[in-house]
Amino acid sequence: MAQTEAIPRMKVIVNPAADRGQARKKADAILALLTERGLAFDVHYTTGPGEAIELSRTASEAGYETVVALGGDGTSQEVINGLMQASHTGPAGTLGVLPVGSGNDFAYGVGTPLDVRAAVEHLITGKTRVIDVGFVHVDGVPDRYFGNGVGIGFDAQVAVESTRVKRLHGFAMYFWALFKTLLLRYQIPTLTIDDGQKVYTQPALLISVSNGRRYAGGFLLAPRAMMDDGLFDICLADEMTRLKILSFLPKAMQGTHIYEPEVTMGHATHVVVTSEDDLVAHVDGEILCTAAHRLEMEIIPHSLQVIV
């Protein structure tokens, strides 16, 4: 009877479209480096959005010890969804990240080096941490797990505009999309927010429900967030004039916006945001919805193992 060949311990899922296709140019050299450093792995290139969810789920169920996301925040989020779907008891995982995306905010927050060579070395050592994962429900949209956060309002509209930028990538793409959103006279929605402690209604520039610290490759909207404390960090920014927004942005890049009178910070394990206005939202930088009226987010403590 022929023996069944043992599978490698690691599955690498490559998103060649990450960072406007820049990941495709980098992937061969990164995979060669993995081989050079003696890592045994299988590799699969994705061909479209959502494919990494199924690939990572089946890889976990097939017995791969580690599933590596070679891409950006969207790739990591898809792999997180697949791993969470495959998990039945204890923390899901293990997730490895090789960050070659536009923002790499999840890698930044979890503590994975943003230098890919350093990230490869971390895959070799295999040091892990267990982190929280968020879950978001929107009517008419597939439920999603997330690692970094959900943004509703202005920053989500920036994410929408960034998908229309063709010649830039990385932080420059986000920055151009940001100023385009300002020029378009973004309409401020009125939100009702239930954070499990109180319910309040107000016009708001944005609300971020964060597991991680950073958004859009450079904005520390939740500078004190910890990914293993069992809590979301909430950043609520009041309605502002365009001039005020311009002064707000550099402070958000440094994390000092939290001291502004227009900003309220808080913590929650469960958040519901509703509005009669059409709400635009992103999840880990990927467009979640453009005309929602109710979003529900819940933290799932200590539910994912990640190599850091």
SVG drawing of the C-alpha trace seen along z (x, -y; Angstrom):
<svg xmlns="http://www.w3.org/2000/svg" viewBox="-34 -76 53 78">
<polyline fill="none" stroke="black" stroke-width="0.4" points="0.0,0.0 1.5,-3.3 2.2,-5.8 0.4,-9.2 3.0,-11.9 3.0,-14.3 1.9,-17.8 4.2,-20.7 3.5,-22.5 2.9,-25.8 0.5,-27.1 1.3,-30.4 -1.6,-32.3 -0.4,-35.0 -2.6,-37.8 -0.8,-39.1 -3.3,-42.1 -2.2,-43.5 -0.9,-47.1 -2.2,-47.7 -0.4,-44.7 3.0,-45.4 2.7,-42.2 2.9,-40.2 6.4,-41.7 7.6,-40.9 6.2,-37.4 8.8,-35.3 11.7,-36.8 9.8,-36.3 9.0,-32.7 12.6,-32.1 13.7,-33.5 11.3,-31.2 12.9,-28.2 16.4,-29.5 15.7,-29.7 14.6,-26.1 10.8,-26.5 8.6,-23.7 5.5,-25.2 2.8,-24.9 1.7,-28.0 -1.5,-29.2 -2.0,-32.4 -5.5,-33.9 -7.4,-35.0 -10.1,-37.2 -11.6,-38.7 -12.8,-36.2 -10.8,-33.2 -8.4,-33.3 -11.2,-32.6 -11.9,-29.2 -8.3,-28.4 -7.3,-29.1 -10.3,-27.3 -9.6,-24.1 -5.8,-24.4 -6.6,-24.5 -9.0,-21.6 -6.4,-19.7 -3.9,-19.9 -1.6,-22.8 -0.1,-24.1 0.3,-27.7 -1.5,-29.6 0.5,-32.6 -1.1,-35.7 1.3,-37.2 -0.5,-40.4 -2.1,-43.3 -4.7,-43.9 -7.5,-42.5 -5.5,-39.3 -4.9,-38.9 -8.6,-39.5 -9.7,-36.8 -7.3,-34.3 -8.5,-35.3 -12.1,-34.5 -11.1,-31.1 -9.2,-30.2 -12.1,-31.3 -14.5,-29.3 -12.4,-26.2 -12.0,-26.6 -14.2,-24.6 -12.4,-24.8 -9.7,-27.1 -7.9,-29.8 -8.0,-29.6 -4.8,-29.7 -1.9,-29.8 -1.7,-32.9 1.5,-34.2 1.8,-37.5 4.2,-38.7 3.1,-42.3 3.2,-43.6 0.0,-45.7 -0.9,-49.3 -1.4,-49.9 -0.2,-46.8 -2.1,-48.1 -3.0,-44.6 0.7,-43.6 1.6,-46.8 -0.9,-46.3 -0.2,-42.7 3.6,-43.3 4.7,-41.6 7.7,-43.4 6.8,-45.4 10.1,-44.6 9.4,-41.4 12.9,-39.9 12.4,-40.4 8.9,-38.9 10.3,-35.8 12.7,-35.4 9.8,-35.6 8.0,-32.8 11.1,-30.7 11.2,-31.3 7.4,-30.7 6.9,-32.9 3.1,-33.4 0.6,-35.5 -3.2,-35.0 -5.3,-38.0 -8.9,-39.1 -10.9,-39.1 -13.9,-41.3 -17.1,-40.2 -19.4,-42.5 -22.9,-41.9 -24.6,-44.1 -28.0,-43.2 -27.6,-42.1 -23.8,-41.7 -21.9,-38.5 -20.8,-38.5 -17.1,-39.1 -14.5,-38.5 -11.8,-41.2 -8.4,-41.8 -7.9,-45.5 -11.3,-47.3 -14.4,-48.7 -14.6,-52.4 -17.9,-54.1 -18.1,-57.6 -15.3,-59.8 -12.5,-57.2 -14.7,-54.7 -15.4,-57.2 -11.7,-57.7 -11.4,-53.9 -14.0,-54.1 -12.1,-56.9 -8.8,-55.0 -10.2,-52.2 -10.6,-54.8 -6.9,-55.9 -5.1,-54.2 -1.5,-55.6 -0.6,-55.7 -0.2,-53.0 0.7,-52.8 0.2,-55.7 0.3,-58.2 -2.9,-56.5 -4.7,-57.0 -3.5,-60.6 -4.8,-61.5 -8.1,-59.8 -8.4,-61.7 -8.1,-65.1 -10.4,-64.1 -13.0,-63.2 -12.6,-66.6 -13.1,-68.3 -16.3,-66.3 -17.9,-67.9 -18.5,-64.7 -22.0,-64.6 -21.9,-64.1 -24.4,-61.3 -26.3,-61.3 -25.6,-58.2 -27.2,-56.4 -24.6,-54.5 -25.3,-51.8 -22.1,-50.7 -23.7,-48.6 -23.4,-51.4 -25.4,-54.2 -27.3,-55.1 -26.7,-58.5 -27.5,-60.1 -25.4,-62.8 -23.9,-63.9 -20.4,-62.3 -17.5,-62.7 -16.5,-59.1 -16.6,-56.3 -14.0,-53.6 -14.5,-50.4 -10.9,-49.2 -9.0,-46.1 -5.8,-47.4 -4.1,-50.9 -3.7,-52.1 -5.7,-52.8 -4.8,-53.6 -1.1,-53.0 -0.5,-56.0 -3.5,-57.2 -3.4,-56.2 -7.1,-56.4 -6.9,-54.1 -3.4,-54.7 -3.9,-52.9 -5.7,-49.8 -4.4,-46.4 -5.3,-43.4 -5.5,-41.0 -7.5,-43.0 -11.0,-41.7 -12.2,-45.2 -12.8,-47.4 -11.3,-50.9 -13.9,-53.3 -13.0,-56.6 -16.0,-59.0 -15.2,-62.3 -17.9,-64.9 -19.1,-66.9 -16.3,-69.2 -15.7,-71.9 -13.3,-71.2 -10.8,-73.5 -11.0,-71.7 -10.7,-68.3 -7.4,-69.6 -6.0,-70.4 -7.4,-67.1 -5.6,-64.9 -1.9,-65.4 -3.0,-64.9 -4.7,-61.6 -1.4,-60.5 0.4,-61.0 -2.5,-59.8 -2.8,-63.1 -6.3,-63.7 -7.7,-61.9 -7.1,-65.1 -9.3,-67.2 -12.7,-68.3 -14.4,-66.9 -13.2,-63.4 -14.6,-60.9 -12.7,-57.7 -14.2,-54.7 -14.2,-50.9 -16.9,-48.3 -17.3,-44.6 -20.4,-45.1 -21.4,-48.1 -24.5,-48.8 -24.5,-51.8 -27.7,-52.8 -28.7,-55.7 -31.5,-56.8 -28.7,-58.1 -26.8,-55.7 -23.7,-54.6 -20.4,-53.8 -18.2,-51.4 -14.9,-49.6 -13.6,-46.5 -9.8,-46.3 -9.6,-48.8 -11.8,-46.8 -15.2,-48.3 -17.9,-46.6 -21.0,-48.6 -22.0,-51.9 -25.7,-52.2 -26.1,-50.4 -28.5,-51.5 -27.4,-49.2 -24.0,-47.7 -23.4,-45.4 -19.9,-44.6 -18.8,-42.2 -15.3,-41.3 -14.4,-37.6 -11.6,-37.5 -8.4,-35.4 -9.6,-33.7 -6.7,-33.7 -3.1,-32.6 -0.6,-34.8 3.1,-34.5 4.7,-37.8"/>
</svg>
